[in-house]
Amino acid sequence: MSKYSMRVAWSDEDQMLVATCPELSEISALGSTYEEAVAELQIAIELAVATYEDEGKPLPEPQRLESHSGQFRLRLPKSMHASLAERADQEGVSLNTLIISLLSKAEGFASGSSATPEMQAVLEELRMAMAQNVAFKQEASSSVRRAFKPQVVDFRSKSPVGLEKAS
């Protein structure tokens, strides 16, 4: 029995089911039923493995089901972190619960379901928070540039030469 994965899908072009092996992308098999397509692919996989071995080529590693821990690290602007933490506090939930709720709503929207008015409001709130964060950073950067105008100083007299001091 092969440890390689299989995928079976309908082909409009062939008007049959096509079975493929992601690890051995050069092979496929046709069948009028799932069972037939899989049986044909198993034969094709055995032949492909034998060919790899005969030619001295290394066999591709079989794909494994990944186990996800349910945890990942996310970096975000401090202002967004503060805003989300404040909102979670107002709603009486943990920051983790709030973010899971927001991601769940956004994922439902992204997968093609129509946005409810509540979801539209949440998405608009996130857009506004992000826009405020960008505007704040741009204004802060601009303020820093205005406050620190470069000056040329005559070190003998220790006075600015030809440039005005920032006000």
Phi and psi in degrees as a GROMACS rama.xvg file:
@    title "Ramachandran Plot"
@    xaxis  label "Phi"
@    yaxis  label "Psi"
@TYPE xy
-76.4061  145.793  SER-2
-96.3421  4.6145  LYS-3
-80.093  148.175  TYR-4
-81.0706  159.326  SER-5
-133.995  148.745  MET-6
-132.84  132.196  ARG-7
-120.922  128.861  VAL-8
-145.286  155.506  ALA-9
-76.6177  139.422  TRP-10
-114.254  115.251  SER-11
-64.2169  -36.67  ASP-12
-63.3715  -44.9459  GLU-13
-90.1011  -14.904  ASP-14
56.5338  37.3156  GLN-15
-149.451  171.285  MET-16
-82.1342  138.92  LEU-17
-116.402  126.238  VAL-18
-103.706  133.121  ALA-19
-129.981  160.324  THR-20
-119.72  110.378  CYS-21
-56.3337  -35.7256  PRO-22
-73.2671  -28.8396  GLU-23
-116.525  72.4041  LEU-24
-63.5262  -15.8069  SER-25
-81.6005  -4.64292  GLU-26
-116.25  153.265  ILE-27
-156.6  167.822  SER-28
-147.28  149.591  ALA-29
-108.782  153.685  LEU-30
-162.745  153.098  GLY-31
-83.9654  -14.4227  SER-32
-129.343  164.855  THR-33
-59.8147  -45.4036  TYR-34
-59.1509  -43.7437  GLU-35
-65.4538  -44.1489  GLU-36
-62.9862  -42.4966  ALA-37
-66.5633  -43.1212  VAL-38
-61.136  -41.8466  ALA-39
-66.8068  -38.1222  GLU-40
-67.7909  -37.5101  LEU-41
-60.1517  -39.873  GLN-42
-64.2911  -44.5677  ILE-43
-63.0191  -38.3684  ALA-44
-64.6341  -46.2297  ILE-45
-57.7915  -43.3933  GLU-46
-65.6796  -40.4282  LEU-47
-64.8721  -42.9511  ALA-48
-61.8275  -44.2555  VAL-49
-61.8042  -41.0183  ALA-50
-64.2999  -45.1559  THR-51
-56.2441  -47.3592  TYR-52
-64.6831  -44.0535  GLU-53
-60.5231  -36.3542  ASP-54
-88.6539  -0.172513  GLU-55
70.8332  18.9105  GLY-56
-84.3096  144.978  LYS-57
-70.8991  139.659  PRO-58
-76.6241  141.712  LEU-59
-63.7829  147.044  PRO-60
-70.4505  135.536  GLU-61
-64.8767  144.043  PRO-62
-69.9298  147.408  GLN-63
-117.589  148.769  ARG-64
-67.8624  127.422  LEU-65
-82.6521  142.11  GLU-66
-106.55  116.414  SER-67
-97.7833  138.244  HIS-68
-76.7899  -17.4113  SER-69
85.3214  8.70409  GLY-70
-129.884  144.128  GLN-71
-155.344  158.942  PHE-72
-97.6595  135.705  ARG-73
-127.649  127.914  LEU-74
-101.152  133.231  ARG-75
-145.143  162.131  LEU-76
-59.3468  146.347  PRO-77
-57.06  -38.9405  LYS-78
-65.442  -37.4597  SER-79
-69.1998  -40.4273  MET-80
-58.6378  -46.2886  HIS-81
-62.8713  -43.4694  ALA-82
-62.5921  -44.8712  SER-83
-66.9283  -39.9394  LEU-84
-63.8271  -40.5288  ALA-85
-63.8755  -43.0681  GLU-86
-63.981  -42.5324  ARG-87
-60.7807  -41.7565  ALA-88
-62.2336  -44.0775  ASP-89
-62.4169  -36.6172  GLN-90
-86.1059  -5.01689  GLU-91
71.1257  31.0873  GLY-92
-127.152  165.89  VAL-93
-73.5798  158.923  SER-94
-59.4583  -40.176  LEU-95
-58.8142  -46.7938  ASN-96
-63.5854  -42.4678  THR-97
-60.9869  -47.4276  LEU-98
-66.1916  -38.7032  ILE-99
-60.9394  -42.0985  ILE-100
-62.6385  -46.3604  SER-101
-64.3275  -42.857  LEU-102
-65.6385  -39.0499  LEU-103
-63.2074  -43.5235  SER-104
-64.4167  -44.2325  LYS-105
-66.3375  -39.158  ALA-106
-64.4862  -40.6992  GLU-107
-62.2338  -38.8128  GLY-108
-67.6613  -43.2081  PHE-109
-67.587  -29.2831  ALA-110
-83.3465  9.03739  SER-111
108.795  -6.7683  GLY-112
-74.4969  152.132  SER-113
-74.6273  145.223  SER-114
-75.9704  129.06  ALA-115
-77.587  162.129  THR-116
-56.7833  -37.9915  PRO-117
-63.1661  -43.0235  GLU-118
-65.6851  -40.6211  MET-119
-60.9895  -39.0362  GLN-120
-65.8932  -41.9924  ALA-121
-63.505  -46.079  VAL-122
-62.5168  -40.7993  LEU-123
-65.8224  -38.8157  GLU-124
-62.9637  -42.0358  GLU-125
-65.4865  -41.2811  LEU-126
-61.263  -43.926  ARG-127
-64.6264  -42.2503  MET-128
-61.9624  -41.1941  ALA-129
-67.7119  -40.1812  MET-130
-65.399  -40.4759  ALA-131
-63.0374  -39.8907  GLN-132
-63.3611  -43.7419  ASN-133
-65.2446  -45.0495  VAL-134
-62.2737  -41.0609  ALA-135
-61.4392  -45.75  PHE-136
-63.141  -40.7485  LYS-137
-65.8024  -42.5337  GLN-138
-65.847  -42.3165  GLU-139
-63.0001  -42.5506  ALA-140
-63.6962  -42.6004  SER-141
-64.9659  -41.4573  SER-142
-62.6518  -40.309  SER-143
-64.0308  -42.4949  VAL-144
-63.9421  -39.9313  ARG-145
-68.667  -36.661  ARG-146
-73.9204  -26.2219  ALA-147
-118.63  66.5308  PHE-148
-71.651  137.395  LYS-149
-66.7885  147.936  PRO-150
-131.378  144.949  GLN-151
-102.99  128.734  VAL-152
-117.061  133.329  VAL-153
-83.0344  109.607  ASP-154
-68.4816  -17.0762  PHE-155
-74.2474  -43.5478  ARG-156
-97.8743  -10.584  SER-157
57.1393  37.9286  LYS-158
-127.409  150.434  SER-159
-61.7264  145.389  PRO-160
-121.564  117.035  VAL-161
74.908  -2.41335  GLY-162
-127.224  146.456  LEU-163
-87.3373  148.572  GLU-164
-75.169  140.22  LYS-165
-64.7108  140.625  ALA-166
